[in-house]
Amino acid sequence: MQAVTLTLVALSALWLMLEEISYGQHFIGFTPPDFITGPNRQNELNFHNMPGLHGKAAYLYLIFCIAAVIGSLKQPPGPLSRLYSHNDWRDLRVPSQLYSSITSICFLTAFGLLPKLFEVSDQIGLNVRWTNEITELMIAVAAAGYGLQKLITRPTQR
């Protein structure tokens, strides 16, 4: 189960990073077909700027925050305790070096949810959109940091 979890985290982090750089579109000078870029809010090769998904990223950030907070716990909560042994959980836990990043991401996520929960001025709405880009970058960096930390540390001996 531990290998499956780490593989899913790694694939999710890779997908997030590729989404953020539009799968390298700007680096390699690739021009996607109109049927892809036409409906895209930024005319790029990615999914998160498509109608229906654009503007809903804060909910995905919230899922990340919940998973990161659960992953920071010393023991697996409730139903997860049946899936992970104590040693497996200890090996999967979010390293304490990432706690400040996760806290910042959670605060930015809460700020990003403000316009969805309350009526706010246009200026606040503009600032929220700007912070979403920072939140996306921080999530990608935190996921990469988690992956690197797991690569350089040895799992608990059984």
N, CA, C and O of each residue as an XYZ file, in Angstrom:
632
protein
N       0.820     -1.192      0.000
C       0.000      0.000      0.000
C       0.862      1.254      0.000
O       0.498      2.268     -0.594
N       2.005      1.177      0.669
C       2.907      2.314      0.731
C       3.423      2.669     -0.665
O       3.463      3.846     -1.023
N       3.814      1.677     -1.451
C       4.318      1.923     -2.799
C       3.236      2.530     -3.683
O       3.511      3.421     -4.486
N       2.004      2.047     -3.535
C       0.891      2.591     -4.309
C       0.663      4.057     -3.946
O       0.464      4.894     -4.826
N       0.692      4.362     -2.664
C       0.482      5.738     -2.211
C       1.563      6.664     -2.750
O       1.264      7.733     -3.282
N       2.827      6.251     -2.611
C       3.920      7.099     -3.102
C       3.869      7.255     -4.621
O       4.188      8.325     -5.140
N       3.478      6.214     -5.331
C       3.347      6.305     -6.788
C       2.242      7.283     -7.163
O       2.416      8.092     -8.074
N       1.104      7.218     -6.469
C       0.011      8.162     -6.743
C       0.419      9.601     -6.437
O       0.074     10.515     -7.185
N       1.149      9.807     -5.348
C       1.632     11.152     -5.009
C       2.586     11.646     -6.091
O       2.491     12.791     -6.533
N       3.500     10.786     -6.515
C       4.475     11.179     -7.543
C       3.782     11.510     -8.868
O       4.105     12.511     -9.507
N       2.842     10.679     -9.273
C       2.124     10.943    -10.532
C       1.273     12.204    -10.437
O       1.180     12.965    -11.401
N       0.657     12.427     -9.289
C      -0.137     13.642     -9.097
C       0.747     14.882     -9.149
O       0.383     15.883     -9.767
N       1.904     14.816     -8.503
C       2.831     15.954     -8.516
C       3.332     16.227     -9.928
O       3.423     17.381    -10.346
N       3.655     15.170    -10.659
C       4.102     15.329    -12.043
C       3.006     15.959    -12.893
O       3.272     16.864    -13.684
N       1.781     15.483    -12.732
C       0.655     16.047    -13.485
C       0.467     17.520    -13.163
O       0.267     18.330    -14.069
N       0.528     17.882    -11.871
C       0.377     19.284    -11.474
C       1.463     20.155    -12.088
O       1.183     21.242    -12.593
N       2.693     19.678    -12.044
C       3.783     20.467    -12.599
C       3.640     20.623    -14.114
O       3.858     21.709    -14.650
N       3.276     19.545    -14.798
C       3.082     19.626    -16.256
C       1.913     20.540    -16.604
O       1.976     21.277    -17.587
N       0.856     20.500    -15.815
C      -0.280     21.403    -16.022
C       0.166     22.858    -15.915
O      -0.213     23.698    -16.730
N       0.974     23.140    -14.900
C       1.408     24.522    -14.661
C       2.265     25.068    -15.782
O       2.225     26.266    -16.060
N       3.039     24.216    -16.432
C       3.874     24.689    -17.538
C       3.243     24.345    -18.887
O       3.918     24.341    -19.917
N       1.941     24.059    -18.866
C       1.185     23.740    -20.089
C       1.884     22.660    -20.909
O       1.986     22.743    -22.133
N       2.357     21.650    -20.196
C       3.002     20.488    -20.801
C       4.176     20.882    -21.702
O       4.451     20.226    -22.706
N       4.860     21.962    -21.326
C       6.045     22.404    -22.059
C       5.756     23.185    -23.327
O       6.666     23.464    -24.107
N       4.500     23.539    -23.537
C       4.084     24.222    -24.767
C       4.973     25.426    -25.084
O       5.418     25.573    -26.222
N       5.235     26.274    -24.118
C       5.997     27.498    -24.360
C       7.492     27.230    -24.485
O       8.204     27.977    -25.156
N       7.972     26.160    -23.839
C       9.404     25.844    -23.899
C       9.804     25.293    -25.261
O      10.871     25.615    -25.784
N       8.936     24.459    -25.831
C       9.289     23.827    -27.107
C       8.656     24.528    -28.303
O       8.864     24.128    -29.448
N       7.880     25.577    -28.029
C       7.277     26.340    -29.119
C       6.141     25.607    -29.820
O       5.866     25.856    -30.994
N       5.488     24.711    -29.103
C       4.384     23.931    -29.672
C       3.106     24.765    -29.682
O       2.762     25.402    -28.686
N       2.413     24.755    -30.803
C       1.120     25.433    -30.897
C       0.037     24.361    -30.973
O      -0.082     23.669    -31.984
N      -0.749     24.221    -29.915
C      -1.798     23.199    -29.917
C      -2.900     23.551    -30.917
O      -3.056     24.711    -31.296
N      -3.655     22.550    -31.335
C      -4.756     22.810    -32.260
C      -5.831     23.700    -31.628
O      -5.978     23.749    -30.407
N      -6.571     24.394    -32.478
C      -7.597     25.333    -32.010
C      -8.668     24.674    -31.143
O      -9.195     25.309    -30.230
N      -8.999     23.401    -31.416
C     -10.047     22.770    -30.618
C      -9.626     22.594    -29.163
O     -10.471     22.391    -28.291
N      -8.318     22.671    -28.895
C      -7.834     22.605    -27.521
C      -7.694     24.014    -26.944
O      -8.165     24.279    -25.838
N      -7.057     24.907    -27.675
C      -6.809     26.246    -27.150
C      -8.025     27.155    -27.243
O      -8.140     28.106    -26.469
N      -8.932     26.886    -28.169
C     -10.108     27.741    -28.339
C     -10.908     27.934    -27.067
O     -11.137     29.072    -26.659
N     -11.339     26.861    -26.428
C     -12.126     27.037    -25.199
C     -11.278     27.373    -23.970
O     -11.826     27.763    -22.939
N      -9.960     27.232    -24.060
C      -9.077     27.467    -22.919
C      -8.983     28.960    -22.629
O      -8.790     29.765    -23.540
N      -9.120     29.326    -21.358
C      -9.142     30.744    -20.959
C      -7.837     31.472    -21.264
O      -7.833     32.693    -21.418
N      -6.733     30.740    -21.353
C      -5.444     31.380    -21.631
C      -4.821     30.879    -22.934
O      -3.637     31.107    -23.187
N      -5.616     30.199    -23.758
C      -5.141     29.654    -25.042
C      -3.889     28.787    -24.871
O      -2.920     28.918    -25.620
N      -3.929     27.917    -23.887
C      -2.793     27.051    -23.605
C      -3.210     25.589    -23.613
O      -4.394     25.253    -23.589
N      -2.207     24.741    -23.649
C      -2.421     23.298    -23.613
C      -2.445     22.841    -22.160
O      -1.436     22.366    -21.639
N      -3.593     22.983    -21.508
C      -3.768     22.478    -20.149
C      -5.262     22.325    -19.887
O      -6.098     22.810    -20.650
N      -5.572     21.651    -18.809
C      -6.977     21.393    -18.481
C      -7.536     22.377    -17.459
O      -8.734     22.659    -17.455
N      -6.671     22.897    -16.594
C      -7.186     23.709    -15.484
C      -7.701     25.081    -15.915
O      -8.287     25.791    -15.098
N      -7.504     25.469    -17.158
C      -8.058     26.732    -17.651
C      -9.251     26.515    -18.590
O      -9.683     27.443    -19.273
N      -9.765     25.325    -18.620
C     -10.925     25.012    -19.465
C     -12.214     25.431    -18.755
O     -12.272     25.469    -17.526
N     -13.245     25.743    -19.545
C     -14.535     26.078    -18.920
C     -14.997     24.933    -18.021
O     -14.845     23.760    -18.362
N     -15.543     25.281    -16.907
C     -15.996     24.270    -15.949
C     -14.949     23.978    -14.893
O     -15.296     23.679    -13.751
N     -13.673     24.058    -15.249
C     -12.594     23.841    -14.278
C     -11.964     25.163    -13.861
O     -11.544     25.326    -12.716
N     -11.901     26.102    -14.797
C     -11.272     27.384    -14.497
C     -12.028     28.076    -13.357
O     -13.253     28.189    -13.383
N     -11.278     28.528    -12.373
C     -11.890     29.203    -11.239
C     -12.296     28.280    -10.108
O     -12.789     28.748     -9.082
N     -12.102     26.983    -10.269
C     -12.481     26.034     -9.220
C     -11.259     25.437     -8.524
O     -11.385     24.502     -7.733
N     -10.098     25.971     -8.815
C      -8.856     25.410     -8.290
C      -8.795     25.439     -6.765
O      -8.187     24.560     -6.155
N      -9.413     26.431     -6.150
C      -9.339     26.532     -4.684
C      -9.887     25.272     -4.012
O      -9.431     24.897     -2.932
N     -10.851     24.626     -4.639
C     -11.385     23.387     -4.059
C     -10.350     22.262     -4.143
O     -10.259     21.431     -3.239
N      -9.581     22.237     -5.217
C      -8.505     21.244     -5.330
C      -7.403     21.536     -4.308
O      -6.819     20.616     -3.735
N      -7.127     22.825     -4.085
C      -6.137     23.188     -3.072
C      -6.615     22.750     -1.691
O      -5.816     22.320     -0.858
N      -7.910     22.862     -1.453
C      -8.480     22.448     -0.174
C      -8.286     20.946      0.038
O      -7.963     20.509      1.143
N      -8.483     20.160     -1.016
C      -8.241     18.715     -0.936
C      -6.775     18.453     -0.598
O      -6.464     17.600      0.234
N      -5.873     19.195     -1.253
C      -4.446     19.057     -0.953
C      -4.182     19.355      0.523
O      -3.456     18.616      1.189
N      -4.774     20.441      1.030
C      -4.553     20.838      2.426
C      -5.044     19.756      3.391
O      -4.360     19.422      4.358
N      -6.217     19.223      3.123
C      -6.766     18.173      3.995
C      -5.854     16.949      3.973
O      -5.551     16.377      5.020
N      -5.416     16.548      2.774
C      -4.517     15.391      2.664
C      -3.186     15.657      3.367
O      -2.640     14.770      4.024
N      -2.666     16.877      3.231
C      -1.386     17.207      3.865
C      -1.508     17.231      5.380
O      -0.610     16.769      6.084
N      -2.606     17.761      5.882
C      -2.804     17.783      7.340
C      -2.963     16.357      7.864
O      -2.372     16.011      8.887
N      -3.742     15.534      7.186
C      -3.885     14.127      7.597
C      -2.523     13.437      7.536
O      -2.168     12.668      8.430
N      -1.763     13.719      6.473
C      -0.436     13.118      6.324
C       0.570     13.588      7.351
O       1.633     12.984      7.494
N       0.255     14.655      8.069
C       1.149     15.175      9.106
C       0.901     14.532     10.464
O       1.708     14.699     11.378
N      -0.194     13.804     10.611
C      -0.542     13.194     11.892
C       0.441     12.087     12.255
O       0.982     11.414     11.377
N       0.666     11.902     13.546
C       1.614     10.881     13.998
C       1.129      9.461     13.728
O       1.936      8.560     13.500
N      -0.186      9.260     13.754
C      -0.749      7.936     13.495
C      -1.855      8.067     12.458
O      -2.504      9.110     12.370
N      -2.076      7.012     11.668
C      -3.154      7.094     10.688
C      -4.507      7.196     11.375
O      -4.778      6.448     12.314
N      -5.359      8.107     10.923
C      -6.670      8.258     11.559
C      -7.635      7.164     11.124
O      -7.569      6.668     10.000
N      -8.523      6.803     12.024
C      -9.647      5.897     11.775
C      -9.460      4.845     10.703
O      -8.674      3.913     10.870
N     -10.195      4.993      9.578
C     -10.177      3.957      8.549
C      -8.804      3.746      7.922
O      -8.518      2.650      7.439
N      -7.950      4.763      7.918
C      -6.627      4.594      7.324
C      -5.744      3.665      8.144
O      -4.783      3.098      7.622
N      -6.063      3.505      9.431
C      -5.246      2.627     10.273
C      -5.363      1.170      9.830
O      -4.490      0.358     10.134
N      -6.431      0.837      9.118
C      -6.572     -0.531      8.591
C      -5.722     -0.729      7.344
O      -5.360     -1.858      7.014
N      -5.397      0.364      6.643
C      -4.630      0.263      5.402
C      -3.125      0.349      5.615
O      -2.349     -0.244      4.866
N      -2.719      1.087      6.636
C      -1.291      1.345      6.840
C      -0.847      0.886      8.224
O      -1.479      1.201      9.232
N       0.263      0.129      8.253
C       0.854     -0.226      9.542
C       1.505      1.029     10.126
O       1.663      2.028      9.424
N       1.881      0.982     11.397
C       2.516      2.130     12.036
C       3.803      2.515     11.297
O       4.061      3.697     11.074
N       4.613      1.507     10.917
C       5.868      1.786     10.200
C       5.603      2.381      8.821
O       6.285      3.316      8.401
N       4.611      1.837      8.120
C       4.274      2.388      6.794
C       3.837      3.844      6.920
O       4.252      4.694      6.131
N       3.000      4.126      7.914
C       2.525      5.498      8.104
C       3.691      6.438      8.416
O       3.768      7.550      7.893
N       4.600      5.966      9.282
C       5.764      6.792      9.643
C       6.593      7.108      8.393
O       7.113      8.216      8.260
N       6.717      6.149      7.488
C       7.477      6.372      6.263
C       6.755      7.312      5.292
O       7.399      8.019      4.517
N       5.424      7.319      5.334
C       4.642      8.156      4.421
C       4.379      9.557      4.959
O       4.059     10.464      4.191
N       4.510      9.739      6.253
C       4.165     11.030      6.867
C       4.849     12.197      6.180
O       5.957     12.078      5.657
N       4.161     13.322      6.196
C       4.724     14.561      5.670
C       5.871     14.972      6.586
O       5.690     15.045      7.801
N       7.052     15.244      6.021
C       8.176     15.635      6.868
C       7.939     17.001      7.520
O       7.317     17.886      6.931
N       8.441     17.151      8.734
C       8.217     18.392      9.483
C       8.802     19.603      8.762
O       8.356     20.726      8.996
N       9.790     19.400      7.892
C      10.373     20.515      7.144
C       9.347     21.170      6.216
O       9.548     22.307      5.788
N       8.263     20.481      5.903
C       7.248     21.021      4.999
C       6.057     21.632      5.733
O       5.155     22.169      5.089
N       6.030     21.564      7.065
C       4.877     22.074      7.814
C       4.615     23.553      7.544
O       3.461     23.949      7.380
N       5.653     24.370      7.495
C       5.432     25.805      7.263
C       4.889     26.048      5.859
O       4.040     26.920      5.668
N       5.364     25.296      4.881
C       4.837     25.427      3.517
C       3.368     25.020      3.461
O       2.552     25.687      2.825
N       3.044     23.926      4.130
C       1.660     23.449      4.132
C       0.751     24.457      4.827
O      -0.361     24.714      4.367
N       1.221     25.026      5.932
C       0.431     26.041      6.632
C       0.186     27.242      5.721
O      -0.932     27.752      5.658
N       1.214     27.692      5.020
C       1.061     28.817      4.091
C       0.075     28.484      2.976
O      -0.765     29.310      2.618
N       0.177     27.280      2.432
C      -0.736     26.854      1.364
C      -2.174     26.843      1.886
O      -3.091     27.274      1.187
N      -2.370     26.359      3.099
C      -3.723     26.312      3.664
C      -4.283     27.718      3.882
O      -5.464     27.954      3.629
N      -3.448     28.659      4.349
C      -3.910     30.043      4.509
C      -4.251     30.665      3.159
O      -5.282     31.325      3.025
N      -3.398     30.461      2.158
C      -3.683     30.993      0.822
C      -4.941     30.356      0.230
O      -5.703     31.015     -0.478
N      -5.150     29.079      0.522
C      -6.356     28.397      0.052
C      -7.595     29.003      0.692
O      -8.595     29.243      0.016
N      -7.530     29.249      1.990
C      -8.665     29.880      2.674
C      -8.940     31.254      2.070
O     -10.098     31.619      1.867
N      -7.895     32.011      1.785
C      -8.048     33.319      1.147
C      -8.668     33.163     -0.245
O      -9.502     33.970     -0.655
N      -8.253     32.119     -0.965
C      -8.795     31.864     -2.303
C     -10.261     31.469     -2.297
O     -10.966     31.668     -3.287
N     -10.720     30.913     -1.192
C     -12.126     30.520     -1.102
C     -13.045     31.682     -0.707
O     -14.264     31.574     -0.839
N     -12.476     32.781     -0.227
C     -13.289     33.930      0.201
C     -14.327     34.363     -0.842
O     -15.507     34.480     -0.511
N     -13.907     34.606     -2.110
C     -14.901     35.087     -3.082
C     -15.966     34.044     -3.423
O     -17.029     34.387     -3.942
N     -15.686     32.786     -3.135
C     -16.666     31.743     -3.414
C     -17.697     31.638     -2.284
O     -18.813     31.158     -2.485
N     -17.302     32.094     -1.103
C     -18.174     31.994      0.059
C     -18.868     33.307      0.411
O     -19.954     33.312      0.992
N     -18.228     34.421      0.050
C     -18.757     35.739      0.403
C     -18.695     36.665     -0.803
O     -17.920     36.442     -1.733
N     -19.503     37.686     -0.775
C     -19.420     38.709     -1.815
C     -18.256     39.631     -1.467
O     -18.220     40.207     -0.379
N     -17.307     39.770     -2.389
C     -16.125     40.598     -2.140
C     -15.965     41.618     -3.269
O     -16.550     41.473     -4.343
N     -15.173     42.636     -3.009
C     -14.946     43.672     -4.019
C     -14.131     43.104     -5.181
O     -13.490     42.060     -5.058
N     -14.170     43.809     -6.301
C     -13.406     43.388     -7.479
C     -11.912     43.363     -7.185
O     -11.197     42.490     -7.677
N     -11.436     44.317     -6.383
C     -10.007     44.374     -6.060
C      -9.577     43.131     -5.277
O      -8.523     42.557     -5.552
N     -10.380     42.722     -4.317
C     -10.052     41.508     -3.559
C     -10.101     40.302     -4.488
O      -9.245     39.422     -4.413
N     -11.096     40.262     -5.358
C     -11.190     39.159     -6.319
C      -9.965     39.073     -7.206
O      -9.481     37.977     -7.486
N      -9.453     40.218     -7.656
C      -8.244     40.245     -8.477
C      -7.047     39.741     -7.687
O      -6.236     38.977     -8.210
N      -6.928     40.161     -6.433
C      -5.831     39.683     -5.592
C      -5.921     38.184     -5.341
O      -4.897     37.503     -5.278
N      -7.124     37.672     -5.200
C      -7.307     36.234     -4.998
C      -6.838     35.469     -6.227
O      -6.156     34.453     -6.096
N      -7.191     35.936     -7.407
C      -6.745     35.254     -8.635
C      -5.224     35.236     -8.716
O      -4.633     34.246     -9.146
N      -4.596     36.323     -8.306
C      -3.141     36.400     -8.331
C      -2.529     35.414     -7.337
O      -1.537     34.757     -7.652
N      -3.108     35.305     -6.143
C      -2.552     34.387     -5.148
C      -2.758     32.926     -5.549
O      -2.020     32.059     -5.082
N      -3.738     32.634     -6.398
C      -3.925     31.257     -6.859
C      -2.690     30.754     -7.598
O      -2.316     29.589     -7.457
N      -2.060     31.615     -8.379
C      -0.838     31.214     -9.089
C       0.270     30.875     -8.094
O       1.004     29.905     -8.284
N       0.388     31.669     -7.043
C       1.397     31.408     -6.013
C       1.074     30.097     -5.291
O       1.967     29.299     -5.009
N      -0.203     29.887     -4.999
C      -0.614     28.656     -4.308
C      -0.280     27.441     -5.161
O       0.225     26.444     -4.645
N      -0.556     27.512     -6.460
C      -0.239     26.393     -7.355
C       1.255     26.097     -7.355
O       1.667     24.938     -7.309
N       2.053     27.143     -7.406
C       3.506     26.961     -7.382
C       3.942     26.351     -6.053
O       4.774     25.444     -6.036
N       3.400     26.832     -4.955
C       3.772     26.302     -3.643
C       3.377     24.836     -3.496
O       4.119     24.053     -2.903
N       2.221     24.459     -4.029
C       1.802     23.059     -3.972
C       2.767     22.192     -4.777
O       3.164     21.117     -4.327
N       3.142     22.660     -5.962
C       4.078     21.887     -6.785
C       5.428     21.738     -6.081
O       6.021     20.659     -6.089
N       5.910     22.825     -5.474
C       7.194     22.773     -4.766
C       7.093     21.867     -3.536
O       8.009     21.091     -3.265
N       5.991     21.962     -2.792
C       5.817     21.107     -1.611
C       5.742     19.629     -2.026
O       6.328     18.769     -1.369
N       5.026     19.340     -3.108
C       4.937     17.956     -3.584
C       6.305     17.453     -4.029
O       6.672     16.310     -3.755
N       7.053     18.305     -4.713
C       8.406     17.916     -5.126
C       9.299     17.721     -3.902
O      10.090     16.779     -3.856
N       9.177     18.608     -2.907
C       9.956     18.460     -1.671
C       9.628     17.173     -0.945
O      10.518     16.499     -0.426
N       8.345     16.833     -0.909
C       7.917     15.578     -0.289
C       8.553     14.398     -1.031
O       9.120     13.495     -0.415
N       8.450     14.422     -2.355
C       9.013     13.331     -3.155
C      10.517     13.206     -2.982
O      11.037     12.101     -2.832
N      11.221     14.336     -3.001
C      12.677     14.294     -2.825
C      13.049     13.771     -1.445
O      13.984     12.984     -1.301
N      12.316     14.211     -0.440
C      12.608     13.748      0.912
C      12.400     12.241      1.013
O      13.179     11.553      1.672
N      11.374     11.731      0.377
C      11.109     10.289      0.417
C      12.153      9.509     -0.373
O      12.455      8.361     -0.049
N      12.704     10.139     -1.413
C      13.752      9.474     -2.193
C      15.072      9.377     -1.427
O      15.798      8.392     -1.563
N      15.385     10.393     -0.624
C      16.696     10.406      0.026
C      16.693      9.772      1.424
O      17.756      9.547      2.004
N      15.508      9.484      1.963
C      15.485      8.819      3.266
C      15.149      7.352      3.091
O      14.403      6.961      2.192
N      15.709      6.570      3.958
C      15.474      5.136      3.896
C      14.186      4.785      4.645
O      13.894      5.372      5.687
N      13.414      3.825      4.113
C      12.227      3.411      4.844
C      12.603      2.708      6.143
O      13.712      2.197      6.299
N      11.662      2.697      7.057
C      11.854      2.049      8.347
C      12.126      0.565      8.132
O      11.437     -0.101      7.359
N      13.139      0.059      8.828
C      13.465     -1.369      8.721
C      12.394     -2.182      9.434
O      11.957     -1.829     10.530
N      11.985     -3.250      8.815
C      10.928     -4.093      9.395
C      11.503     -5.381      9.913
O      10.768     -6.219     10.436
